[in-house]
Structures are given as C-alpha cells and as structure tokens.
C-alpha cells in the first residue's frame, strides 16, 4: 500500500504499565478489502503537514505547504 487512506481499527497499547506503545496499528482500507498490521511510524494523520508540488518548465516547485486542516 502506498499513500492509501486507511482507518485505524486498533491503536497500539503498551504491554508494560507506563511504557511505550508496541509501535503497530491494525488498519483497514475504506473499501474494507485490506486489513492488517502496519508500523505506526509509517502512518500519519491526513490533517498533518501536506506538500503540493507543480511542474513548471520541466522542474518541480513547491506550490503550497499546508499545516493542519
């Protein structure tokens, strides 16, 4: 899966009280065809930072950089 929008079904929970998460989340594609575990650091919120690029005169340039919703 590359750049698919998914929903998180199960958030990571630490097995040690006060410890860090297990770093895995259980996800499902919105069409419901794919479910599985993905490393948490390979996911991000769709309302996070976004970069929009445009190709002008054969070169890629930043057109917009958005933070948040």
C-alpha positions in Angstrom: 0.0 0.0 0.0 1.4 3.4 -1.0 -0.3 6.5 0.2 -3.7 4.9 0.8 -6.1 6.4 3.2 -7.0 3.9 5.8 -8.9 3.8 9.1 -7.2 2.7 12.3 -9.1 -0.1 13.9 -6.8 -0.9 16.9 -4.3 1.6 18.3 -1.1 0.4 19.9 -1.2 -0.3 23.6 1.8 -0.9 25.8 2.2 -4.2 27.5 4.1 -2.6 30.3 2.4 -0.1 32.6 3.6 3.4 31.8 5.7 2.0 28.9 5.8 2.9 25.2 3.4 1.5 22.6 4.2 -1.6 20.6 4.5 0.6 17.6 2.0 -1.3 15.4 -1.6 -0.3 14.4 -4.3 -2.5 13.0 -5.7 -0.8 9.9 -8.4 -1.3 7.2 -8.8 0.3 3.8 -12.0 2.3 3.4 -13.3 -0.2 0.9 -12.8 -3.0 3.5 -10.8 -5.1 1.1 -7.5 -5.0 3.0 -6.8 -5.3 6.8 -3.6 -5.8 8.6 -0.9 -4.5 10.9 1.3 -1.6 9.9 4.2 0.0 11.8 2.9 3.2 13.5 5.8 5.3 12.2 4.7 4.5 8.6 1.3 6.2 9.1 0.3 9.8 9.6 -2.8 11.8 10.1 -4.4 13.2 6.8 -4.7 16.5 8.6 -0.9 16.6 9.2 1.5 18.7 7.1 1.0 18.4 3.3 3.1 19.5 0.4 1.7 20.3 -3.0 4.1 20.3 -6.0 3.7 21.6 -9.5 5.8 21.0 -12.5 6.8 24.3 -14.3 9.1 24.5 -17.2 10.2 20.9 -16.6 11.1 21.5 -12.9 9.1 20.6 -9.8 8.4 23.5 -7.5 6.5 23.8 -4.2 3.1 25.3 -4.8 1.8 25.0 -1.3 2.7 23.8 2.1 -0.2 23.2 4.5 -0.3 22.5 8.2 -3.5 21.2 9.8 -7.0 21.1 8.5 
